[in-house]
């Protein structure tokens, strides 16, 4: 695996773990129904909570990780070259789609949970007779989805990187035959030498005595 691929996986994995850890911390710090105080006039008094900055930071970390992995790997739907067939391509496509789905859900849960958990002060409950709080498990679910989104994004990036490595072909697949240079220079043809004659040679040619018919003269 290339050094660039390893570095991207480490950075994105760290951001994914950071987002999940902050989301779990926001789950622990969220306002519970037992933390809300009820007054006689029918109002809900909410305490301050650290779930808002934790959830917001988790959403930002998740967004940065998703942006990095998709910027480096590229959009699988925007490629101009024909899509190769095979199990690797199918795996990359599935990871890409599920990664984006889980990212959108986790990002919305983190932002919505952080915004709804920011209720503090006194609010009137005369119309509903209920004090609204974030349901348990919202931030925890977002943390699990964040881990799933980043993990699938890393798999998508690694599979595409391996496919790019296998698709690259060397510049000279056929090494060819090495052409040797003559060790002895061949003299050029004289201008008057007919083209139908065989090329001259510098080495002597030996002819057997029985090659030609002998003729006896009287």
C-alpha positions in Angstrom: 0.0 0.0 0.0 1.3 3.4 -1.0 2.4 5.9 1.7 -0.3 8.4 0.5 -3.1 5.9 1.0 -1.8 5.1 4.5 -1.6 8.7 5.5 -5.1 9.5 4.2 -6.5 6.4 6.0 -4.8 7.4 9.3 -6.1 11.0 9.1 -9.6 10.1 8.2 -9.7 7.3 10.7 -8.6 9.6 13.5 -11.3 12.2 12.6 -13.9 9.4 12.5 -12.9 8.2 15.9 -12.9 11.8 17.2 -16.4 12.4 15.9 -17.7 9.2 17.5 -16.0 9.9 20.8 -17.5 13.4 20.9 -20.9 12.1 20.0 -20.8 9.5 22.9 -19.7 12.3 25.2 -22.6 14.4 24.0 -24.9 11.5 24.8 -23.6 11.4 28.3 -23.9 15.2 28.7 -27.4 15.6 27.2 -30.2 17.1 29.2 -32.3 14.4 30.8 -35.9 14.7 32.0 -34.6 14.5 35.5 -32.5 17.6 35.0 -35.5 19.8 34.1 -37.1 21.6 36.9 -40.9 22.3 36.9 -42.3 25.5 38.4 -45.7 26.2 39.8 -46.8 28.6 36.9 -46.2 25.7 34.5 -42.7 26.4 33.1 -39.7 24.2 32.4 -36.3 25.3 33.6 -33.5 23.8 31.6 -29.9 23.7 32.9 -26.9 24.4 30.7 -25.3 21.4 29.0 -22.1 20.6 27.1 -23.9 18.6 24.6 -24.2 21.5 22.2 -20.4 22.1 21.7 -19.7 18.4 21.8 -22.3 17.5 19.2 -21.3 20.4 17.0 -17.7 19.5 17.1 -18.5 15.9 16.3 -20.5 17.0 13.2 -17.6 19.2 12.0 -15.1 16.4 12.4 -17.3 14.0 10.5 -17.8 16.5 7.7 -14.1 17.1 7.4 -13.3 13.4 7.3 -16.0 12.8 4.6 -14.7 15.7 2.6 -11.1 14.4 2.7 -11.9 10.9 1.7 -14.1 12.0 -1.2 -11.7 14.6 -2.4 -8.8 12.2 -2.5 -10.7 9.3 -3.9 -13.0 11.3 -6.2 -16.6 10.8 -6.9 -17.3 7.4 -8.3 -20.2 8.7 -10.4 -18.2 11.4 -12.1 -15.5 9.3 -13.7 -15.2 9.7 -17.5 -13.5 6.4 -18.3 -15.7 3.3 -18.6 -16.4 1.5 -15.3 -14.6 -1.8 -15.0 -16.6 -4.8 -14.1 -15.8 -7.1 -11.2 -16.3 -7.7 -7.5 -13.9 -4.9 -6.5 -15.9 -2.3 -8.5 -19.2 -3.5 -7.0 -17.7 -3.4 -3.5 -16.4 0.2 -4.1 -19.8 1.3 -5.4 -21.7 -0.2 -2.4 -19.3 1.3 0.1 -19.6 4.7 -1.6 -23.4 4.7 -1.5 -23.8 3.4 2.0 -21.0 5.8 3.3 -22.9 8.8 2.0 -26.2 7.6 3.4 -24.8 7.0 6.9 -22.9 10.3 6.7 -26.1 12.3 6.0 -28.1 10.6 8.7 -25.3 11.0 11.3 -24.6 14.6 10.4 -28.3 15.5 10.7 -28.7 13.7 14.0 -25.7 15.5 15.5 -26.8 18.9 14.4 -30.4 18.3 15.4 -29.6 16.8 18.7 -27.1 19.6 19.6 -29.7 22.2 18.6 -32.5 20.7 20.6 -30.3 20.1 23.6 -29.4 23.8 23.7 -32.6 24.6 25.6 -31.8 26.5 28.7 -33.6 29.0 30.9 -37.4 29.0 31.4 -40.0 27.9 28.8 -43.7 27.9 29.1 -45.4 24.5 29.0 -49.0 25.7 29.3 -49.9 24.4 25.8 -48.3 21.0 25.8 -47.9 20.2 29.5 -44.6 18.5 28.6 -41.0 19.5 28.9 -39.2 18.5 25.7 -35.8 16.8 25.8 -33.6 14.9 23.4 -34.5 11.2 23.4 -31.8 8.9 24.6 -29.7 7.2 22.0 -29.7 10.1 19.4 -26.1 11.0 19.9 -25.1 7.4 20.4 -26.7 6.4 17.2 -25.0 9.2 15.4 -21.7 8.0 16.8 -22.2 4.5 15.4 -23.3 5.9 12.0 -20.2 8.1 12.0 -17.9 5.1 12.5 -19.8 3.2 9.8 -19.6 6.1 7.3 -15.8 6.6 7.8 -15.1 2.9 7.7 -16.9 2.4 4.5 -15.3 5.5 3.1 -11.9 4.1 3.8 -12.7 0.8 2.2 -14.0 2.7 -0.8 -10.8 4.7 -1.1 -8.5 1.6 -0.6 -10.4 -0.4 -3.2 -10.2 2.4 -5.8 -6.5 2.9 -5.1 -5.8 -0.8 -5.6 -7.8 -0.7 -8.9 -5.8 2.2 -10.1 -2.6 0.4 -9.4 -3.7 -2.7 -11.4 -5.0 -0.7 -14.3 -1.7 1.1 -14.8 0.2 -0.7 -17.6 3.9 -0.3 -18.3 4.9 1.9 -21.2 6.6 -1.0 -23.0 4.8 -4.3 -22.6 6.9 -6.0 -25.3 10.5 -5.5 -24.6 11.3 -6.3 -28.3 14.5 -7.5 -29.7 17.7 -5.7 -29.1 19.2 -4.6 -32.4 22.9 -5.2 -32.6 25.4 -3.0 -34.4 27.8 -4.5 -36.9 31.2 -5.0 -35.5 32.9 -4.4 -38.9 31.9 -1.6 -41.1 30.3 -2.6 -44.4 31.7 -0.6 -47.4 29.0 1.4 -49.3 27.9 0.3 -52.6 29.6 1.9 -55.5 27.4 4.2 -57.6 27.8 2.0 -60.7 27.1 -1.2 -58.9 23.8 -2.8 -60.1 21.0 -3.1 -57.6 20.3 -6.7 -58.7 23.7 -7.9 -57.7 24.1 -9.3 -54.2 25.9 -7.0 -51.8 29.6 -7.3 -51.8 31.5 -8.9 -48.9 34.9 -8.2 -47.6 35.5 -11.8 -46.7 36.9 -14.3 -49.3 34.5 -16.9 -50.6 35.8 -20.4 -51.2 34.3 -22.5 -54.0 34.7 -26.2 -54.2 36.5 -27.4 -57.3 33.6 -29.6 -58.3 31.2 -26.8 -58.3 31.7 -25.9 -61.9 32.0 -28.3 -64.8 35.5 -28.8 -66.1 36.2 -28.5 -69.8 39.4 -30.0 -71.4 40.9 -28.0 -74.2 42.8 -30.0 -76.9 
